[in-house]
Amino acid sequence: MPHRARRTSHGIQRSEQWEQPTPRRIGRESRAAPAALPVPRPGRALLIKIVATLGLLAALTWAGRAYLRMGRPDSWLLAPLDGLAIAVGGDGAHPARQRLGLLLLALVCFAAWRHHRRVRLAYRPGPVDVHEFTDATAEHNAPVDDLKSQFCQRLSDTHIYPPYAGPADPPPESFLDVASGVDPKTTNPLAMILQMLPRLWPRIGYRVTGVLQVRAQEPCYGVSATVTSFLRGGRSAMTTQWGSTWEEATRRTAYWVLATILPVTRLGRAAPWRNWCGRELPAELFAAYNKGKELQDHRQFDEALRYYGEALRLDPFNADLRMMVASVQEEMGLFLDALDTYQSALVLREQGGWYDDHVWTTRTDRLRDLPRHVLGTLRYLRRRPDSIKLRYQYACTLAYTERTVHQWFKQDGVGNREKVRRQMRQRLEKAFVDRYWPVVVTFADVPAEPAAKEWLRRVLREFPEATTVVFQIAATHELYRLREDTVLAWFVRGTRSEVTHSALLLLRDVWAPLRLAKAWHDWAAVGWRPLRTGPLGPFEVGGTLAGWWRRGPRSRAASLMREWPSGGVLLDRAIRRAQRRRWPAHPPRSFDFYNAACTYGFALKGYFPEPERRPPAHLSPAARALWRGRRLIADALPLAHPPRWHRRPASPPDGGTRPAPTSGDGDGGSRPAPAAGSIGPADPEPSPHPLPPPVAPLVEKAVEQLRAALACTESGVAADRLRRWILSSEPDLAPLRRLQDFGYFEEEVYPSLNLVFPRPDKVINLRMSAYAQELVCQGAVLLEQTWHDRALPPQTADPHQLIHWLDLDAETWDTLCLIALDHARYWRDRAEFIRLLRRAVDPIRIAEARFPPEIPRFDDLVLSGADRLVGDGTRPEENVERLARLNIALVDRKLNAIYQTVAEHAGDGSLRARRRLSGMDYRGEPLRGDEALGICTRQAGRWHQVAERMRKNGPVVDVSGLGVLEPRA
């Protein structure tokens, strides 16, 4: 932010920091600085334009009816035209002062319309006129045209409207400017007016001028920019941004221009800048956000989180930024971190625990004091327009217990990652105990608040199954309260989103109770620990949610929770009721179909064994029967993933009725007989196994809903986002991805040029493992090439430069040790590794190598051993999970080997070489060329060892079509 000084009423120049609010210096001027440019008021300008237009029409109507010509009918529609003809033509018996009054009213109306046009251009914003940059350097050799094109590209990339493409003449500032554009030979008054009006009509909203400068000290390249708004007399703002290169200075200038214009436009009222509307937006905040968003779009999530963290440091109370951080964390598989981010955003600027009290208010309490409840909720929604979307994301993340609870109790962290996770669990534990203790009142030994809090605190520390039930009940109740608050949200501007009435109805009445049913039955399978006996259901009379829910939603949720595994007519009727298909005036949208598909997909989990879940050691009789029934149903399912070719006919090609070879499993079902070797020529492909009756309708309807969701998408971009969630990210569709019907759907809707093979349940683990391998390998190759380049003279002639390189290299080796020790699980270590490489390696080389790599999609992965899995003819899903674990373990072993054999010793070697060079410099000994060459060669050889170890087999990214990284001459 450029330094500015303000003149007080006494004429004393004071720094801008004098006006910053502090506990001991508070006044009218101590608020946040207003925007540098004038804030447009489109509503006020529109009102003035309407009043002036109506006044002119009324005057023309009065003049036309007062001095009506003979023989003309007295019509209200033609009266304004008659008045205009009388005022312009000059005929009729009316005084000259009335004609002058009509002329003045016409000028006032034109001025009102012109003012409204300027306000619209400043508010939309309208076109931005970027003038040619002025080269003020001593040699006059700055790339003016190139820098202007880069500047305009920055304006267009950030979706601030494209630069002005009209004439380069500036708009007129006074009447003399307008009169100068009139042809002096013109004598016709009408022609003169037609020449003046186009110059009077505004065409641009803002004008940007730039001057290129160079100075001696670093950073030496600068751009002085001036932004002018033509509203209210043409106020301007000016700054000078410096950079190490012309490109860096131009980028910073573009960010400053955008940060100056954005708060006074309508874009400043949208997320994430709604809190900065009409205020001075820091350019550093806008630059950090824009860089993080750009990296997020390119799937470079480590650096994106680092830039988002810088933006949150400058704007810590921005809930929209926190939601973007949580979305990146979910993409990286950090689901517990995302839950903590949503939770922290939820309680921002909380006044007296209003949200916690609001969640646990009953319908009777709200009806008893209806005005206070309605006004309080509307005030909260107006103050937090992002709360609807935030609460929806928080409830869904809380309900995905297979991800959050798994990471809650996971103990695999090393170093700082374990410390951060422990602090996160402690923070979430305190928040959940204080907010959700009413959930467990019926579970505690004594139905009181202290006993409930103590029981919940113990459960969150020791019992995963009971924690899952608590999370599901809390998520269900959050969705229930959110559904009621969306009714009032329709009256608050800026709160509407894709969270529609039908979507929340489906999640509240079907999806959340179905998830709670599974968690409840899993808790029963382990013997209700730490309870001694089975508790009451949450929707039963006297249950945990009985006093908070209305009778209708509670009865519908209870009917779904009684049956697990769920399916059939009951589930289908509940989904249809939530989608309201009987009302054609409100057809379901793509989001509604997608939620229905996820509900059908999650219902399949009752018929599949969980791959990471083993039978508990101690089971109650009811739980043992439930487990045995689920196991029998799962054994009857075709867990084998058949080859994704065309379906074989039911009978052999010769028309015979030869049955397929089967092997009995003792449960009355049959499965394809395992092949001893490769499939013989007599039976080159096994027949597709039919789905059992409980599962076939669920699979068919889930695929049907997915097709409907894709058919209703608004654009190809939305379809591509759905592709990522359908094929990899959505946990509810994990059991559906194992079946052949989903395989056929995937090949029909998303054709791929590569060989398609089954997907494991947790695709993100494979993707992050492949990304870690590619990151370390590419970084080692770049550092190896950099040290080879440094070995060439005259770069190694300066010992101080070599000492600086060794310091940076030792720091990089320390970071690599942390990465290898924690198996590249901690994103901060990876982001630090990327930052150090950007400092050490030539930027041109980094750009050529496309470093850092993107986190790959699953379709771009090439797994070690996948060819055997695809060619065996059966592809059981257990083999897919085993293959995924083997590939991840292979990368972990590589990182262990790097830590034990290379990284630790290489870092010590860099420090020893650094100390030796420092001693030689202290004693005044000259640096020999062969010694510098030996140091650079040894460092390059160490990084070569790292690259070679990471190049071995494992999950790698398919880079076909990309350029191969070659050393430069």
Secondary structure in CASP SS format (residue, H / E / C, confidence):
PFRMAT SS
TARGET T0000
AUTHOR 0000-0000-0000
METHOD secondary structure of the structure
MODEL  1
M C 1.00
P C 1.00
H C 1.00
R C 1.00
A E 1.00
R E 1.00
R E 1.00
T C 1.00
S C 1.00
H C 1.00
G C 1.00
I C 1.00
Q E 1.00
R E 1.00
S E 1.00
E H 1.00
Q H 1.00
W H 1.00
E H 1.00
Q C 1.00
P C 1.00
T E 1.00
P C 1.00
R C 1.00
R E 1.00
I C 1.00
G C 1.00
R H 1.00
E H 1.00
S H 1.00
R C 1.00
A C 1.00
A C 1.00
P E 1.00
A C 1.00
A C 1.00
L C 1.00
P C 1.00
V C 1.00
P C 1.00
R C 1.00
P H 1.00
G H 1.00
R H 1.00
A H 1.00
L H 1.00
L H 1.00
I H 1.00
K H 1.00
I H 1.00
V H 1.00
A H 1.00
T H 1.00
L H 1.00
G H 1.00
L H 1.00
L H 1.00
A H 1.00
A H 1.00
L H 1.00
T H 1.00
W H 1.00
A H 1.00
G H 1.00
R H 1.00
A H 1.00
Y C 1.00
L C 1.00
R C 1.00
M C 1.00
G C 1.00
R C 1.00
P C 1.00
D C 1.00
S C 1.00
W C 1.00
L C 1.00
L C 1.00
A H 1.00
P H 1.00
L H 1.00
D H 1.00
G H 1.00
L H 1.00
A H 1.00
I H 1.00
A H 1.00
V H 1.00
G H 1.00
G C 1.00
D C 1.00
G C 1.00
A C 1.00
H C 1.00
P C 1.00
A H 1.00
R H 1.00
Q H 1.00
R H 1.00
L H 1.00
G H 1.00
L H 1.00
L H 1.00
L H 1.00
L H 1.00
A H 1.00
L H 1.00
V H 1.00
C H 1.00
F H 1.00
A H 1.00
A H 1.00
W H 1.00
R H 1.00
H H 1.00
H H 1.00
R H 1.00
R H 1.00
V H 1.00
R H 1.00
L H 1.00
A H 1.00
Y H 1.00
R C 1.00
P C 1.00
G C 1.00
P C 1.00
V E 1.00
D E 1.00
V E 1.00
H C 1.00
E C 1.00
F C 1.00
T E 1.00
D E 1.00
A C 1.00
T C 1.00
A C 1.00
E C 1.00
H C 1.00
N C 1.00
A C 1.00
P C 1.00
V H 1.00
D H 1.00
D H 1.00
L H 1.00
K H 1.00
S H 1.00
Q H 1.00
F H 1.00
C H 1.00
Q H 1.00
R H 1.00
L H 1.00
S H 1.00
D H 1.00
T C 1.00
H C 1.00
I C 1.00
Y C 1.00
P C 1.00
P E 1.00
Y C 1.00
A C 1.00
G C 1.00
P C 1.00
A C 1.00
D C 1.00
P C 1.00
P C 1.00
P C 1.00
E C 1.00
S C 1.00
F H 1.00
L H 1.00
D H 1.00
V H 1.00
A H 1.00
S C 1.00
G C 1.00
V C 1.00
D C 1.00
P C 1.00
K C 1.00
T C 1.00
T C 1.00
N C 1.00
P H 1.00
L H 1.00
A H 1.00
M H 1.00
I H 1.00
L H 1.00
Q H 1.00
M H 1.00
L H 1.00
P H 1.00
R H 1.00
L H 1.00
W C 1.00
P C 1.00
R C 1.00
I C 1.00
G C 1.00
Y E 1.00
R E 1.00
V E 1.00
T E 1.00
G E 1.00
V E 1.00
L E 1.00
Q E 1.00
V E 1.00
R C 1.00
A C 1.00
Q C 1.00
E C 1.00
P C 1.00
C C 1.00
Y E 1.00
G E 1.00
V E 1.00
S E 1.00
A E 1.00
T E 1.00
V E 1.00
T E 1.00
S E 1.00
F C 1.00
L C 1.00
R C 1.00
G C 1.00
G C 1.00
R E 1.00
S E 1.00
A E 1.00
M E 1.00
T E 1.00
T E 1.00
Q E 1.00
W E 1.00
G E 1.00
S C 1.00
T C 1.00
W H 1.00
E H 1.00
E H 1.00
A H 1.00
T H 1.00
R H 1.00
R H 1.00
T H 1.00
A H 1.00
Y H 1.00
W H 1.00
V H 1.00
L H 1.00
A H 1.00
T H 1.00
I H 1.00
L H 1.00
P H 1.00
V H 1.00
T C 1.00
R H 1.00
L H 1.00
G H 1.00
R H 1.00
A C 1.00
A C 1.00
P C 1.00
W C 1.00
R H 1.00
N H 1.00
W H 1.00
C C 1.00
G C 1.00
R E 1.00
E C 1.00
L C 1.00
P C 1.00
A H 1.00
E H 1.00
L H 1.00
F H 1.00
A H 1.00
A H 1.00
Y H 1.00
N H 1.00
K H 1.00
G H 1.00
K H 1.00
E H 1.00
L H 1.00
Q H 1.00
D H 1.00
H C 1.00
R C 1.00
Q C 1.00
F H 1.00
D H 1.00
E H 1.00
A H 1.00
L H 1.00
R H 1.00
Y H 1.00
Y H 1.00
G H 1.00
E H 1.00
A H 1.00
L H 1.00
R H 1.00
L H 1.00
D C 1.00
P C 1.00
F C 1.00
N C 1.00
A H 1.00
D H 1.00
L H 1.00
R H 1.00
M H 1.00
M H 1.00
V H 1.00
A H 1.00
S H 1.00
V H 1.00
Q H 1.00
E H 1.00
E H 1.00
M C 1.00
G C 1.00
L C 1.00
F H 1.00
L H 1.00
D H 1.00
A H 1.00
L H 1.00
D H 1.00
T H 1.00
Y H 1.00
Q H 1.00
S H 1.00
A H 1.00
L H 1.00
V C 1.00
L C 1.00
R C 1.00
E C 1.00
Q C 1.00
G C 1.00
G C 1.00
W H 1.00
Y H 1.00
D H 1.00
D H 1.00
H H 1.00
V H 1.00
W C 1.00
T C 1.00
T C 1.00
R H 1.00
T H 1.00
D H 1.00
R H 1.00
L H 1.00
R H 1.00
D C 1.00
L H 1.00
P H 1.00
R H 1.00
H H 1.00
V H 1.00
L H 1.00
G H 1.00
T H 1.00
L H 1.00
R H 1.00
Y H 1.00
L H 1.00
R H 1.00
R H 1.00
R C 1.00
P C 1.00
D C 1.00
S H 1.00
I H 1.00
K H 1.00
L H 1.00
R H 1.00
Y H 1.00
Q H 1.00
Y H 1.00
A H 1.00
C H 1.00
T H 1.00
L H 1.00
A H 1.00
Y C 1.00
T H 1.00
E H 1.00
R H 1.00
T H 1.00
V H 1.00
H H 1.00
Q H 1.00
W H 1.00
F C 1.00
K C 1.00
Q C 1.00
D C 1.00
G C 1.00
V C 1.00
G C 1.00
N H 1.00
R H 1.00
E H 1.00
K H 1.00
V H 1.00
R H 1.00
R H 1.00
Q H 1.00
M H 1.00
R H 1.00
Q H 1.00
R H 1.00
L H 1.00
E H 1.00
K H 1.00
A H 1.00
F H 1.00
V H 1.00
D H 1.00
R H 1.00
Y H 1.00
W H 1.00
P H 1.00
V H 1.00
V H 1.00
V C 1.00
T C 1.00
F C 1.00
A C 1.00
D C 1.00
V C 1.00
P C 1.00
A C 1.00
E H 1.00
P H 1.00
A H 1.00
A H 1.00
K H 1.00
E H 1.00
W H 1.00
L H 1.00
R H 1.00
R H 1.00
V H 1.00
L H 1.00
R H 1.00
E H 1.00
F C 1.00
P H 1.00
E H 1.00
A H 1.00
T H 1.00
T H 1.00
V H 1.00
V H 1.00
F H 1.00
Q H 1.00
I H 1.00
A H 1.00
A H 1.00
T H 1.00
H H 1.00
E H 1.00
L H 1.00
Y H 1.00
R H 1.00
L H 1.00
R H 1.00
E H 1.00
D H 1.00
T H 1.00
V H 1.00
L H 1.00
A H 1.00
W C 1.00
F C 1.00
V C 1.00
R C 1.00
G C 1.00
T C 1.00
R C 1.00
S C 1.00
E C 1.00
V C 1.00
T C 1.00
H H 1.00
S H 1.00
A H 1.00
L H 1.00
L H 1.00
L H 1.00
L H 1.00
R H 1.00
D H 1.00
V H 1.00
W H 1.00
A H 1.00
P H 1.00
L H 1.00
R H 1.00
L H 1.00
A H 1.00
K H 1.00
A H 1.00
W H 1.00
H H 1.00
D H 1.00
W H 1.00
A H 1.00
A H 1.00
V C 1.00
G C 1.00
W C 1.00
R C 1.00
P C 1.00
L C 1.00
R C 1.00
T C 1.00
G C 1.00
P C 1.00
L C 1.00
G C 1.00
P C 1.00
F C 1.00
E C 1.00
V C 1.00
G C 1.00
G C 1.00
T C 1.00
L C 1.00
A C 1.00
G C 1.00
W C 1.00
W C 1.00
R C 1.00
R H 1.00
G H 1.00
P H 1.00
R H 1.00
S H 1.00
R H 1.00
A H 1.00
A H 1.00
S H 1.00
L H 1.00
M H 1.00
R C 1.00
E C 1.00
W C 1.00
P C 1.00
S C 1.00
G C 1.00
G C 1.00
V H 1.00
L H 1.00
L H 1.00
D H 1.00
R H 1.00
A H 1.00
I H 1.00
R H 1.00
R H 1.00
A H 1.00
Q H 1.00
R C 1.00
R C 1.00
R C 1.00
W C 1.00
P C 1.00
A C 1.00
H C 1.00
P C 1.00
P C 1.00
R C 1.00
S H 1.00
F H 1.00
D H 1.00
F H 1.00
Y H 1.00
N H 1.00
A H 1.00
A H 1.00
C H 1.00
T H 1.00
Y H 1.00
G H 1.00
F H 1.00
A H 1.00
L H 1.00
K H 1.00
G H 1.00
Y H 1.00
F C 1.00
P C 1.00
E C 1.00
P C 1.00
E C 1.00
R C 1.00
R C 1.00
P C 1.00
P C 1.00
A C 1.00
H C 1.00
L C 1.00
S C 1.00
P H 1.00
A H 1.00
A H 1.00
R H 1.00
A H 1.00
L H 1.00
W H 1.00
R H 1.00
G H 1.00
R H 1.00
R H 1.00
L H 1.00
I H 1.00
A H 1.00
D H 1.00
A H 1.00
L C 1.00
P C 1.00
L C 1.00
A E 1.00
H C 1.00
P C 1.00
P C 1.00
R C 1.00
W C 1.00
H C 1.00
R C 1.00
R C 1.00
P C 1.00
A C 1.00
S C 1.00
P C 1.00
P C 1.00
D C 1.00
G C 1.00
G C 1.00
T C 1.00
R C 1.00
P C 1.00
A C 1.00
P C 1.00
T E 1.00
S E 1.00
G E 1.00
D C 1.00
G C 1.00
D C 1.00
G C 1.00
G C 1.00
S E 1.00
R E 1.00
P E 1.00
A C 1.00
P C 1.00
A C 1.00
A C 1.00
G C 1.00
S C 1.00
I C 1.00
G C 1.00
P C 1.00
A C 1.00
D C 1.00
P C 1.00
E C 1.00
P C 1.00
S C 1.00
P C 1.00
H C 1.00
P C 1.00
L C 1.00
P C 1.00
P C 1.00
P C 1.00
V C 1.00
A H 1.00
P H 1.00
L H 1.00
V H 1.00
E H 1.00
K H 1.00
A H 1.00
V H 1.00
E H 1.00
Q H 1.00
L H 1.00
R H 1.00
A H 1.00
A H 1.00
L H 1.00
A H 1.00
C C 1.00
T C 1.00
E C 1.00
S C 1.00
G H 1.00
V H 1.00
A H 1.00
A H 1.00
D H 1.00
R H 1.00
L H 1.00
R H 1.00
R H 1.00
W H 1.00
I H 1.00
L H 1.00
S H 1.00
S H 1.00
E C 1.00
P H 1.00
D H 1.00
L H 1.00
A C 1.00
P C 1.00
L H 1.00
R H 1.00
R H 1.00
L C 1.00
Q H 1.00
D H 1.00
F H 1.00
G H 1.00
Y H 1.00
F H 1.00
E H 1.00
E H 1.00
E H 1.00
V H 1.00
Y C 1.00
P C 1.00
S C 1.00
L C 1.00
N C 1.00
L C 1.00
V C 1.00
F C 1.00
P C 1.00
R C 1.00
P C 1.00
D C 1.00
K C 1.00
V H 1.00
I H 1.00
N H 1.00
L H 1.00
R H 1.00
M H 1.00
S H 1.00
A H 1.00
Y H 1.00
A H 1.00
Q H 1.00
E H 1.00
L H 1.00
V H 1.00
C H 1.00
Q H 1.00
G H 1.00
A H 1.00
V H 1.00
L H 1.00
L H 1.00
E H 1.00
Q H 1.00
T H 1.00
W H 1.00
H H 1.00
D H 1.00
R H 1.00
A C 1.00
L C 1.00
P C 1.00
P C 1.00
Q H 1.00
T H 1.00
A H 1.00
D C 1.00
P H 1.00
H H 1.00
Q H 1.00
L H 1.00
I H 1.00
H H 1.00
W H 1.00
L H 1.00
D H 1.00
L H 1.00
D H 1.00
A H 1.00
E H 1.00
T H 1.00
W H 1.00
D H 1.00
T H 1.00
L H 1.00
C H 1.00
L H 1.00
I H 1.00
A H 1.00
L H 1.00
D C 1.00
H C 1.00
A C 1.00
R C 1.00
Y C 1.00
W H 1.00
R H 1.00
D H 1.00
R H 1.00
A H 1.00
E H 1.00
F H 1.00
I H 1.00
R H 1.00
L H 1.00
L H 1.00
R H 1.00
R H 1.00
A H 1.00
V C 1.00
D C 1.00
P H 1.00
I H 1.00
R H 1.00
I H 1.00
A H 1.00
E H 1.00
A H 1.00
R C 1.00
F C 1.00
P C 1.00
P C 1.00
E C 1.00
I C 1.00
P C 1.00
R C 1.00
F H 1.00
D H 1.00
D H 1.00
L E 1.00
V E 1.00
L C 1.00
S C 1.00
G C 1.00
A H 1.00
D H 1.00
R H 1.00
L H 1.00
V H 1.00
G H 1.00
D C 1.00
G C 1.00
T C 1.00
R C 1.00
P E 1.00
E H 1.00
E H 1.00
N H 1.00
V H 1.00
E H 1.00
R H 1.00
L H 1.00
A H 1.00
R H 1.00
L H 1.00
N H 1.00
I H 1.00
A H 1.00
L H 1.00
V H 1.00
D H 1.00
R H 1.00
K H 1.00
L H 1.00
N H 1.00
A H 1.00
I H 1.00
Y H 1.00
Q H 1.00
T H 1.00
V H 1.00
A H 1.00
E H 1.00
H H 1.00
A H 1.00
G H 1.00
D H 1.00
G H 1.00
S H 1.00
L H 1.00
R H 1.00
A H 1.00
R H 1.00
R H 1.00
R H 1.00
L H 1.00
S H 1.00
G H 1.00
M H 1.00
D H 1.00
Y H 1.00
R H 1.00
G C 1.00
E C 1.00
P C 1.00
L C 1.00
R C 1.00
G H 1.00
D H 1.00
E H 1.00
A H 1.00
L H 1.00
G H 1.00
I H 1.00
C H 1.00
T H 1.00
R H 1.00
Q H 1.00
A H 1.00
G H 1.00
R H 1.00
W H 1.00
H H 1.00
Q H 1.00
V H 1.00
A H 1.00
E H 1.00
R H 1.00
M H 1.00
R C 1.00
K C 1.00
N C 1.00
G C 1.00
P C 1.00
V E 1.00
V E 1.00
D C 1.00
V C 1.00
S C 1.00
G C 1.00
L C 1.00
G C 1.00
V C 1.00
L C 1.00
E C 1.00
P C 1.00
R C 1.00
A C 1.00
END
